Amino acid sequence: MQTILECQGVSKAYGGLIAVKNVSFDVGAGEIFAIVGPNGAGKTTLFDTVSGLAPATAGSIRFDAHEIQRLSPDRICRLGLTRTFQTTVSFDTQTVLTNVLLGSVFGQPGGGQPTLRFGGEVIAHALDALEFCNLLDKQHLLPPQLSVFERKRLMFATALATKPRLLLLDEPVGGLNRTERDELVELVRKINGSGITVLMIEHVMKAVQALASRMIVLHHGEKIAEGPPAVVLRDQQVIDVYLGKQGRELSMPGTRNQEPGTRG
């Protein structure tokens, strides 16, 4: 499998606070890869270093064999690496369609500048992204008029409109009920099936087990385990520092398909 993202010895310090310490992993093209760990473990900070929001203090981050450290987030996005956030973000005074149009313009080769007019190709691509995320009938609404689940899908559609090759999802199923989580898991599968590599942070272990082929676990900014979910979720150190009782239940034969909690 060809490697699309390679992180080697990545560290991020804020003054005397080391949020991420010497973390290394690689993501294969076409893979769904998960990052898990307790709150404060450094997961989102690691995402920030990869997406350019907070350049790493040390280490190397290579996307498609090119070093991307010190590149701005917009340049990284136009290379084909896009992210979402834990909380839904949108331009709330603009329509659903306009939000996705901005993503479509932003992701154009060479960079685009949003204007009051959008070309036919940009509009067509935005409408395709809305249809892909089942929001075509909501295109004329404002984001505050949407449900939490619909706003998550809007964030997905806006990210997809940038034409990513690698999509970073920060807690995609957080805040959703069971039915919505199942639907979003299917959407992530569909995104991956379209040829987009997915790197996700997630607390809901059922979603991790359903989607990820490999995962890492962070604790106090350091990687403590890596491998397939079936192996990592039975690692005693992972159970002790993160999963607790939930992990012991996951380790018992015949409990894989139960509904684990969202240990946070």
N, C-alpha and C positions, 0 to 999 in steps of 0.2 A: 504494500500500500504506500503510495506516495505521500510524503509529509507536507501538509499545507501550513501548519503553524508549529514553530519550535521555540520553546522557552528554555533557556539555559542559565541557571544560577540567578534567577530574577529576585531582586530584593528591592523593597521600597521603605524608606525611612522618612518620618516626619519629625525632624529634630532628633530627640533621643528615643522616640518611639519607632520601633521596627515593626511595621505592619505586615510585611512579607519578607521572608528570609530564605534566600538560596533555594528557590523553587524551580525545579526542572520537570518538563513533560513535553510531549509532542502529540499533535492531533493529525490523524491521517485524513487525506481528502476523501470526502463522502461519509465520514464517520459522525456519530453522535457521541460526544465526550462530555462527562459531567464533572463538576467540581462541587464537593459538599464539605460541610464542617459546621461547627457551632457558630452562633452569632459572634462577630468580632474575630473570626479566624483569619480574615484577610482575603476573603473570596472576591468581594466587590473591588477592593483595592487592586487585586491582581487583574481583574477586568479593566480597571482604569489604566493600568500600565500597558495592557495589550492594545486598547483602543486609542491611546494617546492622550487621555484626559489628565493623567498624572505620570509622566515619564519615570521609568524605573531609576532607582539610585545606583543599581549595579546589575550586571547581567546582560544577556542578549535576547532579543525577541525578533524572530525572523518569520515573515509571512511570505509564502510562496518563494522561499529561498532568498528573500531580500530583507536586510535589516530595516526595521521600521521605527526603532527607538529614535527619538528626537524629531520625528515627523509629526505634523499637526493632525488633530483628529479628522479634519476634512480631507486631508491628503490620504490618510489611511483608509477612510471610507471610500474614496474614489478608486483606491487600489482593489477594493472588493471585500473589505472587512467592516461589517456594520454591527451595531449593538442595540439592545433595548435596555430598559432600566427596571428596577424593582417596582417603583411607583409609575403609574401611567403618566406619560408626558405628551403634550400636544399643544397646538396653538388654538386655544379655546375660543377665540373670537372669529376663527375661520372655519369653514365647513369641513366636513370629513373629507370630501374630495380635494379641497385645497391643501389640506395637510399632506395627503398622499402625493399630490402634484409637486409639492415642495421637495419631497423625497425623490421623486422621479427626476426633477431638474438637478438636484444636488448630486445625484449619482451619475450624471452624464460624463462620458470620457472627456478628460481635460477640464472638467469642472464647469458647472453652470451657475448662473446668477438668477434667482427668482425674479420675475417681472410681473407686470399686470396682465401680460398675455402669455399663454402657453401654446406651444406648437402641437400639431396633431399627433405626432409620435409620442410626446410626453403625456398627453391626455390619454391616449390609448394604453400606454403602459401603466398609468395610474389606475385606470378602470380595470385592467387585468388584475392588478394587485388587490383591489377592493373585491373583485369577484372571487379571487383565490381565497380570501379571508371571510367570505360570505357577508360582505358589507355593502354590496352594490346598491341595495335598496335604502341604505342609510346615507348615501353620499351627500344629500343636501342638508343634513342635520348638523348642528354644532356639537362638538365633543361632549359638553356637559349634559346633553340630552341623551347620551348613550348610557347603557349599564356598564358596570365595572368590566364584565366579560367582553362587551363590545369595544370598550376603550382599550383593553389589552389587544384585541384583534386589530384595532386601528393602528396601534403602535407597531404591530407586526407588519401590517400592510405598508406603512410608511417606510419601515426598514427594508422590506422586500422591494419597494419601488426604487431603491438605490442600486439594485442589481448585485447583491452581494454574492460572493463565493463562500465566505465564512460568516455565519451569523452567530453573534454572542447574545444569549438569552439569560437575563438576570432574574431568577425566580419566576419563570413563566406561569406556573400554576398557583402561585401564592394568592391568597384571598378569594379563591374560587370554591364553589361547592363541588361535590363529587361528580355530578353530571357534567358541569362545566370543565372540570379537570380532565375528564375522559375525552371531551371534545377537543380540548386544547392539545392533549397528547396526540390525538389523531392529526391535528393541524401541523404539529411539529414533524410527525412522520411524513406528512404530505410534502412539507417544505424540504425535508431531507431527500425524499424520493424524487424531487425535481432537480436534484444534483447539488444542493447547497449543504455544505458541511456545517454542523451545529456544535457549538461549545456552550454548555449551559451550567448555571448555578442553580441548585435546587435543594430544598429541604424535604420535599415530599418523596419518601423513598420508593413508593409505588410507581411514581412517574419516572424516577431514575432507573428502576429495574425494567420498566416497560420500554424505555427509549435508549439508554446508553449501552454501548458495547464495552466501554472502559470508563474508569473514573479515578479521581484522586481525592484524598481527604486531607484538608488543612486543619491544623490546630496550632493556635498562637503563631500564625503566619508561616508555619513550616509544614511540609508535606510529610504525612505519617504513613500513608498507604497509597498504593496504585495497583490497578488491575481491573478485571471484569467485576461488575457488581456482585455476582454470586460469590466471589472469593473475598472481596474487600469487606462486604457487610458481615462476614464471619470472622474477620480479623479481631482478635481479642482486644488490641489497643484501641481500635475504632469503636468497639462496643463500650469499652470503659470510658473513653473521653467524649463520646458523642451520642451513641445510640441508646445506651443504658438498657432498660427493660425491653424497649422496642427491639434493640439489637439481639438480645437473647431470644426473643420470640422469632425474629427473622432467621436465626440460626437453627431453630428446631425444625426437623423434617415435617413437611406437609403444611407449613405456614407461609409459604412464599406469596400466595395470592390473597392473604388477608390484608385489611386496610390498616397500614401503619400510621402512626401519628405524624405530626409535622414538627418534630423536635427542633426548636429554634434557638 
